[in-house]
Amino acid sequence: MAAGAAEAAAAAAVVEVGSARQFEELLRLRAKSLLVVHFWAPWAPQCAQMNDVMAELAKEHPQVSFVKLEAEAVPEVSEKYEISSVPTFLFFKNSQKIDRLDGAHAPELTKKVQRHASSGSFPPSGNEQPKEDLNLRLKKLTHAAPCMLFMKGTPQEPRCGFSKQMVEILNKHNIQFSSFDIFSDEEVRQGLKTYSNWPTYPQLYVSGELIGGLDIIKELEASEELDTICPKAPKLEERLKVLTNKASVMLFMKGNKQEAKCGFSKQILEVLNSTGVEYETFDILEDEEVRQGLKAYSNWPTYPQLYVKGELVGGLDIVKELKENGELMPILKGEN
């Protein structure tokens, strides 16, 4: 009995990984079970909260392996899986990544663990309900942006030749689109084929309606109809000008007011909050085009960046210096 209790306690524990080699070994050893990995940082309070959530989930799901990995301490693993913010959760089965969750969303983490732990199998009496839920989810996904591309991989890193060609065509025509990586969700990958009655990927949707795959997009390009069907992206410089002027005081940062995702962004929030001045934020982790483009636009290579009335004030060091000199408040109020 005592031995059984000890085994249960061990299974419920969250394993801490400190090296790439240890991580790869764990992937191999736990290949048969669901492996949930929390990429975290000790400076982020939301990560500590999610570690507590993981510990509770470990007790509820002893058959699932839970791991925490300090993202900045094991950069080779973080880079391999494109971890750009914390907390981020990756889900593995058979040593392969099957899902991902960015941010501190305890209910969503719980749902994903439950879904993947059950391997998508439902009792016979519940067969219809998940199908309805999937159709509703697919409808929301196809309407998630005016132009939605369901592809293998991401626009930055396509994982098949057809998806790569599709991205190149859309970018060539300056078409504004969002994308969904079908490798990240097997349920969506299979379900969308039935939902759209289209058996292959990539698939392009405009206003929730299927336009087609690569061959159809090539035909539309050849007939010059593509530009009339898909929404055009505003020129990047115009977009950045609008964004920097969106509020009198605009902060471009990693994360948002509620949840900073890097130490520098957290510090600048504390400084701004101490002034009592109203400001808005833009999360550069949500938009790679803005993240890279703003560096050239402002001639400032790092984040966070603070703007007042569309003009760059500077980063964390300059903001701290202005506060110490008593110059920050007049600048934020537009008096200087």
Disulfide bonds with the S-S distance in Angstrom:
none
